[in-house]
Amino acid sequence: MNMRKFGCLTAALLLSGCAVQPQNSSAPAPRAVVVTAAAELQQLPPFNSNLFEAYVGVTTEDELFALTAEQQADFLDDFHTKFAHLPVNERIAEYLHSITFGFNYKEQTYTASEALTRSAGNCMALAIVTQSLARLVEVDLRFQRVNNAPVYDRSANVVMVSDHVRARLYKPGETTSWVTVDYFPARESRNGDLVNQQEFLALYYRNRAAELMLDGEQSAAFAYAKEALRYQPLDSDALNIIALLHRRAGDETTAEAIYAFVLTRDNTNLNVLYNYLELAKKQQRPTLIAQLQEQINQLPDYNPYTWIALAERAYAEDDLATAIRMYEKAASYAPYLHEVYWGQARLYLELGRPLTAKRILREGLAEARRSATKKSFKAGWYSFEDPVIQKSRTKCGFLKFVSLVNVA
């Protein structure tokens, strides 16, 4: 199974101001960290750039956040008139509330200007719009991870995993008073850590690399993945994309070298482990297969498509009882996936239990209705809150975190 991680709010899908944290110049620890990172960079396997054509169309940071003169004027007019009675950070939130009513969800990481022009985009596109507006009026913005279960989807042989972040817009000169901007509400969300601007930009370029790869634009995808490494030089997910691009271009040696390098630093990265395992299987290397499978077995796997693949395999082997258990396992992790209901219904029909099949499909329909928020924006799903006044309210947003796993 090919697996790719998207982080959204999306995706799949990492950020905050570029300012470097103040450090005590007499403390030796930070210097040691830099040396270690430099040493690791020297061990990074060289890429086979000859496999890809030169690509000069990578979006720059300035282009990413730029707005047209008309877009700026529209925002500033409301900012200084319609919402002038509000604190400046709340003005941005209210403006976003008003414009997202007409937004259409589209799985595409647009720039800020593109998202406003098209009134469309994914969660990360909306996050980019938020930052563009905040920059325009010099409001401090930071992003925060939200520790929700990721959302999974599959396109052909690629699994997309969406994780979540939300934006904080701060009052000028304050660090404890902000409004939180969320694009999708979610139950049982838990606050995570703040992420900086470098991580956010790496996330954007990883997202675009993944999208371009799915569109068959391998050279452009390679250029965007390398751009992600400018902001996070040892980013496991960006390196995973680059390894997958090498493998698809026929260079399995470089792909394996990159997988092995990532695992020396991040040996719990299931995306890389699955990709490396599929490569080992293709090359028929039983020792390596056993080693990688053992590493995978020791880690919790919340990816429902792992269990769906096992269900499909059991069905192919005419082991219907096992197939049903695997579909039920997948449903426990991702009840919004239609595949788990269609799969079970098909099996129960073959077992001569049509009433059970109908019940399963009704459950799937109910889940689809509850999960409709994943496909479009509505005014009620956008919210903002003041943490001082509304501490009990917790909602989430999506920002796409992207990584790729080869599950071919």
C-alpha positions as CSV (number, residue, x, y, z in Angstrom):
1,M,0.0,0.0,0.0
2,N,1.4,3.5,-0.9
3,M,1.1,5.9,1.9
4,R,1.6,9.6,2.0
5,K,1.1,11.9,4.9
6,F,-0.7,15.2,4.5
7,G,-1.1,17.5,7.2
8,C,-4.1,20.1,6.9
9,L,-5.7,23.7,8.5
10,T,-4.5,20.9,6.5
11,A,-2.0,19.4,5.5
12,A,-0.6,16.4,6.1
13,L,0.3,18.4,6.0
14,L,5.0,23.4,9.9
15,L,5.4,27.7,11.7
16,S,5.6,31.0,13.7
17,G,7.7,34.1,13.5
18,C,11.2,33.9,12.1
19,A,12.6,35.5,15.2
20,V,15.4,33.4,16.8
21,Q,14.8,32.7,20.5
22,P,17.3,34.7,22.7
23,Q,20.1,32.6,24.0
24,N,22.7,33.0,26.7
25,S,25.9,33.5,24.8
26,S,27.9,31.9,27.6
27,A,25.9,28.6,27.4
28,P,27.7,26.0,25.3
29,A,24.7,23.7,24.7
30,P,23.2,25.5,21.6
31,R,26.6,25.5,19.9
32,A,26.8,21.7,20.4
33,V,23.4,21.3,18.8
34,V,24.5,23.2,15.7
35,V,27.6,21.1,15.4
36,T,25.6,17.9,15.6
37,A,23.1,19.1,13.0
38,A,26.0,20.1,10.7
39,A,27.6,16.6,11.2
40,E,24.3,15.0,10.3
41,L,23.9,17.1,7.2
42,Q,27.3,15.9,6.0
43,Q,26.0,12.3,6.3
44,L,22.9,13.0,4.2
45,P,23.1,10.9,1.0
46,P,23.6,13.0,-2.2
47,F,20.5,13.3,-4.4
48,N,20.5,12.1,-8.0
49,S,19.5,15.5,-9.4
50,N,20.2,14.2,-13.0
51,L,16.9,12.3,-12.8
52,F,14.9,15.5,-12.7
53,E,14.7,18.5,-15.1
54,A,15.6,21.9,-13.8
55,Y,12.6,23.7,-12.4
56,V,12.5,27.4,-11.8
57,G,8.8,28.0,-10.9
58,V,9.0,27.4,-7.2
59,T,6.8,29.9,-5.3
60,T,8.9,32.2,-3.1
61,E,7.9,33.2,0.4
62,D,7.0,36.7,-0.7
63,E,4.8,35.3,-3.5
64,L,3.2,32.9,-1.1
65,F,1.8,35.6,1.2
66,A,1.4,38.4,-1.3
67,L,-2.1,39.9,-1.9
68,T,-3.3,42.0,-4.8
69,A,-3.9,45.7,-4.3
70,E,-7.7,45.0,-4.5
71,Q,-7.5,42.3,-1.9
72,Q,-5.5,44.5,0.4
73,A,-8.0,47.4,-0.1
74,D,-11.0,45.2,0.6
75,F,-9.5,43.9,3.9
76,L,-8.2,47.3,5.1
77,D,-11.5,49.0,4.4
78,D,-13.4,46.5,6.6
79,F,-10.5,46.5,9.1
80,H,-10.7,50.3,9.6
81,T,-14.5,50.8,9.3
82,K,-16.8,47.8,9.7
83,F,-14.7,46.2,12.4
84,A,-13.0,49.3,13.9
85,H,-14.7,48.9,17.2
86,L,-12.9,45.6,17.9
87,P,-9.3,45.0,19.0
88,V,-7.1,44.6,16.0
89,N,-6.6,40.8,16.3
90,E,-10.4,40.3,16.5
91,R,-10.9,42.4,13.4
92,I,-8.9,39.9,11.4
93,A,-10.9,37.0,12.9
94,E,-14.2,38.7,12.1
95,Y,-13.1,39.5,8.5
96,L,-12.1,35.9,8.0
97,H,-15.4,34.8,9.4
98,S,-17.2,36.9,6.8
99,I,-15.2,35.8,3.8
100,T,-15.0,32.1,4.6
101,F,-18.8,31.7,4.3
102,G,-18.4,31.5,0.6
103,F,-15.3,29.4,0.5
104,N,-15.3,26.0,-1.2
105,Y,-13.1,23.2,0.1
106,K,-10.6,22.1,-2.6
107,E,-7.7,19.9,-2.0
108,Q,-5.2,22.4,-3.3
109,T,-2.6,24.5,-1.4
110,Y,-3.1,27.8,-3.0
111,T,-1.1,31.0,-2.3
112,A,-3.0,33.7,-0.3
113,S,-3.9,35.6,-3.4
114,E,-5.1,32.5,-5.3
115,A,-7.2,31.4,-2.4
116,L,-9.0,34.8,-2.1
117,T,-9.4,35.0,-5.9
118,R,-10.9,31.6,-6.2
119,S,-12.7,31.6,-2.8
120,A,-11.4,28.1,-2.5
121,G,-8.6,26.0,-1.2
122,N,-7.6,23.6,1.5
123,C,-7.1,24.3,5.2
124,M,-3.5,25.3,4.7
125,A,-4.5,27.8,2.0
126,L,-6.7,29.5,4.6
127,A,-4.0,29.5,7.1
128,I,-1.7,31.2,4.6
129,V,-4.5,33.8,4.0
130,T,-4.7,34.4,7.8
131,Q,-1.0,35.0,8.0
132,S,-1.1,37.4,5.0
133,L,-3.7,39.5,6.6
134,A,-1.9,39.5,10.0
135,R,1.3,40.7,8.3
136,L,-0.6,43.4,6.5
137,V,-1.6,45.1,9.8
138,E,1.4,43.9,11.9
139,V,-0.6,41.6,14.2
140,D,1.4,38.8,15.8
141,L,0.3,35.4,14.6
142,R,1.4,31.9,15.7
143,F,0.2,28.5,14.9
144,Q,-0.5,25.7,17.4
145,R,-0.7,22.0,16.8
146,V,-4.0,20.4,17.8
147,N,-3.6,16.8,19.0
148,N,-6.6,15.2,17.3
149,A,-6.6,11.9,15.6
150,P,-5.4,12.4,12.0
151,V,-7.8,12.1,9.1
152,Y,-7.0,9.6,6.4
153,D,-8.0,9.4,2.7
154,R,-6.7,7.5,-0.3
155,S,-6.1,8.5,-3.9
156,A,-5.1,5.6,-6.1
157,N,-2.2,4.0,-4.3
158,V,-1.4,6.9,-2.1
159,V,-2.7,7.4,1.4
160,M,-3.2,11.0,2.6
161,V,-3.0,11.8,6.3
162,S,-4.3,15.1,7.6
163,D,-3.1,16.5,10.9
164,H,-4.3,19.8,12.4
165,V,-3.1,23.2,13.5
166,R,-4.9,26.4,14.4
167,A,-3.9,30.0,14.4
168,R,-3.6,32.4,17.3
169,L,-3.9,36.2,16.7
170,Y,-2.4,38.2,19.6
171,K,-3.2,41.6,20.9
172,P,-0.3,44.0,20.3
173,G,2.4,43.7,22.9
174,E,0.7,40.8,24.7
175,T,1.6,37.1,24.9
176,T,-1.3,35.9,27.0
177,S,-4.3,37.3,25.2
178,W,-5.2,36.1,21.8
179,V,-8.1,34.9,19.6
180,T,-8.0,31.4,18.1
181,V,-9.0,31.0,14.5
182,D,-10.3,27.5,13.6
183,Y,-11.6,26.4,10.3
184,F,-13.1,23.1,11.3
185,P,-14.5,22.3,14.8
186,A,-13.7,18.9,16.3
187,R,-14.5,17.1,19.4
188,E,-11.9,16.0,22.0
189,S,-9.2,18.3,20.6
190,R,-6.2,18.9,22.9
191,N,-3.7,21.7,22.7
192,G,-0.3,20.9,21.3
193,D,2.9,22.9,21.0
194,L,3.4,26.0,19.0
195,V,5.3,25.6,15.7
196,N,7.5,28.2,14.1
197,Q,7.6,30.0,10.8
198,Q,10.4,27.7,9.4
199,E,8.3,24.7,10.1
200,F,5.3,26.3,8.5
201,L,7.1,27.1,5.3
202,A,8.6,23.6,5.2
203,L,5.1,22.3,5.5
204,Y,3.9,24.4,2.6
205,Y,6.7,23.2,0.3
206,R,6.1,19.6,1.3
207,N,2.4,20.0,0.5
208,R,3.1,21.3,-2.9
209,A,5.7,18.6,-3.6
210,A,3.1,16.0,-2.7
211,E,0.4,17.6,-4.9
212,L,2.8,17.9,-7.8
213,M,4.0,14.3,-7.5
214,L,0.4,13.1,-7.6
215,D,-0.1,15.2,-10.7
216,G,2.9,13.5,-12.3
217,E,5.1,16.6,-12.2
218,Q,8.1,14.8,-10.8
219,S,10.7,17.5,-11.5
220,A,8.6,20.3,-9.9
221,A,7.8,18.0,-7.0
222,F,11.6,17.4,-6.5
223,A,12.2,21.2,-6.6
224,Y,9.5,21.9,-4.0
225,A,10.7,19.1,-1.7
226,K,14.3,20.5,-1.8
227,E,12.9,23.9,-1.0
228,A,11.3,22.4,2.1
229,L,14.8,21.3,3.2
230,R,16.0,24.9,3.1
231,Y,13.7,25.6,6.0
232,Q,14.1,22.2,7.8
233,P,17.3,20.7,6.5
234,L,16.8,17.3,8.2
235,D,13.0,17.1,7.8
236,S,12.0,13.4,7.7
237,D,8.9,14.0,5.7
238,A,10.5,16.0,3.0
239,L,13.3,13.5,2.7
240,N,10.7,10.8,2.5
241,I,9.1,12.5,-0.5
242,I,12.5,12.9,-2.2
243,A,13.3,9.2,-1.6
244,L,9.9,8.2,-3.1
245,L,10.6,10.5,-6.1
246,H,14.0,8.7,-6.7
247,R,12.3,5.3,-6.5
248,R,9.7,6.3,-9.0
249,A,12.4,7.6,-11.3
250,G,14.1,4.2,-11.1
251,D,17.0,5.0,-8.7
252,E,16.3,2.5,-5.8
253,T,19.9,2.9,-4.5
254,T,19.5,6.5,-3.6
255,A,16.0,6.0,-2.3
256,E,17.2,3.3,0.0
257,A,20.1,5.4,1.2
258,I,17.7,8.2,2.1
259,Y,15.3,5.9,3.9
260,A,18.2,4.4,5.9
261,F,19.5,7.9,6.8
262,V,16.1,9.1,8.0
263,L,15.7,6.0,10.2
264,T,19.0,6.6,11.9
265,R,17.4,9.8,13.2
266,D,13.7,8.9,13.3
267,N,13.3,5.2,13.7
268,T,9.6,5.4,14.5
269,N,8.6,7.1,11.3
270,L,6.0,4.7,9.9
271,N,5.8,6.5,6.6
272,V,9.5,5.8,5.9
273,L,9.3,2.3,7.4
274,Y,6.5,1.3,5.1
275,N,8.2,2.8,2.0
276,Y,11.5,1.0,2.9
277,L,9.6,-2.2,3.5
278,E,7.9,-2.1,0.1
279,L,11.2,-1.5,-1.5
280,A,12.7,-4.5,0.3
281,K,9.8,-6.6,-0.8
282,K,10.3,-5.6,-4.4
283,Q,14.0,-6.5,-4.2
284,Q,13.1,-9.8,-2.4
285,R,15.5,-9.2,0.6
286,P,14.0,-11.4,3.4
287,T,16.5,-10.3,6.1
288,L,15.7,-6.7,5.6
289,I,12.0,-7.4,5.3
290,A,12.0,-9.2,8.6
291,Q,14.0,-6.4,10.3
292,L,11.7,-3.6,9.0
293,Q,8.6,-5.6,9.7
294,E,9.7,-6.1,13.3
295,Q,10.2,-2.4,13.7
296,I,6.8,-1.7,12.4
297,N,5.2,-4.4,14.6
298,Q,6.6,-2.6,17.7
299,L,4.8,0.6,16.8
300,P,1.1,1.4,17.1
301,D,-0.5,1.8,13.6
302,Y,-3.5,4.0,13.5
303,N,-3.6,4.1,9.7
304,P,-6.9,2.5,8.8
305,Y,-5.6,1.6,5.3
306,T,-3.2,-0.8,6.8
307,W,-6.1,-2.8,8.1
308,I,-8.1,-2.3,4.9
309,A,-5.2,-3.7,3.0
310,L,-5.1,-6.7,5.3
311,A,-8.9,-7.1,4.9
312,E,-8.5,-7.1,1.1
313,R,-5.8,-9.6,1.3
314,A,-7.8,-11.9,3.6
315,Y,-10.8,-11.6,1.2
316,A,-8.6,-12.5,-1.8
317,E,-7.6,-15.6,0.2
318,D,-11.3,-16.4,0.9
319,D,-10.8,-15.8,4.7
320,L,-14.0,-13.8,5.2
321,A,-14.0,-13.9,9.0
322,T,-10.5,-12.3,9.2
323,A,-11.5,-9.8,6.5
324,I,-14.5,-8.7,8.5
325,R,-12.3,-8.3,11.7
326,M,-9.8,-6.2,9.7
327,Y,-12.5,-3.9,8.3
328,E,-13.9,-3.5,11.9
329,K,-10.4,-2.5,13.1
330,A,-10.2,0.1,10.3
331,A,-13.6,1.4,11.2
332,S,-12.5,1.9,14.8
333,Y,-9.7,4.2,13.7
334,A,-11.5,6.0,10.9
335,P,-15.3,5.6,11.0
336,Y,-15.7,8.2,8.2
337,L,-14.2,6.0,5.5
338,H,-16.7,4.6,3.1
339,E,-14.4,1.7,2.2
340,V,-14.9,0.0,5.6
341,Y,-18.7,-0.1,5.2
342,W,-18.7,-1.2,1.5
343,G,-16.2,-3.9,2.3
344,Q,-18.1,-5.3,5.2
345,A,-21.4,-5.2,3.3
346,R,-19.9,-7.1,0.4
347,L,-18.7,-9.8,2.8
348,Y,-22.0,-10.1,4.7
349,L,-23.8,-10.5,1.4
350,E,-21.4,-13.3,0.4
351,L,-22.1,-14.9,3.8
352,G,-25.9,-14.8,3.1
353,R,-26.6,-12.0,5.6
354,P,-28.3,-9.2,3.6
355,L,-29.9,-7.6,6.6
356,T,-26.5,-7.2,8.3
357,A,-25.2,-5.8,5.1
358,K,-28.0,-3.2,5.0
359,R,-27.3,-2.3,8.6
360,I,-23.7,-1.8,8.0
361,L,-24.4,0.5,5.0
362,R,-26.9,2.5,7.1
363,E,-24.1,3.0,9.7
364,G,-21.8,4.2,6.9
365,L,-24.4,6.7,5.6
366,A,-24.8,8.1,9.1
367,E,-21.0,8.5,9.5
368,A,-20.8,10.2,6.1
369,R,-23.4,12.7,7.2
370,R,-21.5,13.4,10.4
371,S,-18.3,13.8,8.4
372,A,-19.7,16.2,5.8
373,T,-17.5,19.0,7.3
374,K,-14.5,17.4,5.7
375,K,-15.7,18.3,2.3
376,S,-16.9,22.0,2.5
377,F,-16.8,25.1,4.6
378,K,-19.9,26.5,6.3
379,A,-20.1,29.6,8.5
380,G,-20.8,27.7,11.6
381,W,-17.5,25.8,11.4
382,Y,-15.4,28.8,11.7
383,S,-14.9,30.2,15.1
384,F,-12.6,32.4,17.2
385,E,-12.3,32.6,21.0
386,D,-10.5,34.6,23.6
387,P,-8.7,32.2,25.9
388,V,-9.1,34.4,28.9
389,I,-12.9,34.6,28.6
390,Q,-13.7,31.2,27.0
391,K,-11.1,28.8,28.4
392,S,-13.6,26.0,28.4
393,R,-14.1,26.1,24.6
394,T,-11.8,24.0,22.5
395,K,-12.0,23.6,18.7
396,C,-9.6,22.8,16.0
397,G,-8.3,23.7,12.7
398,F,-6.6,21.8,9.9
399,L,-3.3,22.5,8.4
400,K,-1.8,20.0,6.0
401,F,1.3,18.0,7.0
402,V,2.6,16.2,4.0
403,S,4.8,13.2,3.9
404,L,4.7,10.3,1.5
405,V,4.8,6.6,2.0
406,N,5.1,4.2,-0.9
407,V,2.4,1.5,-0.6
408,A,2.5,0.5,-4.2
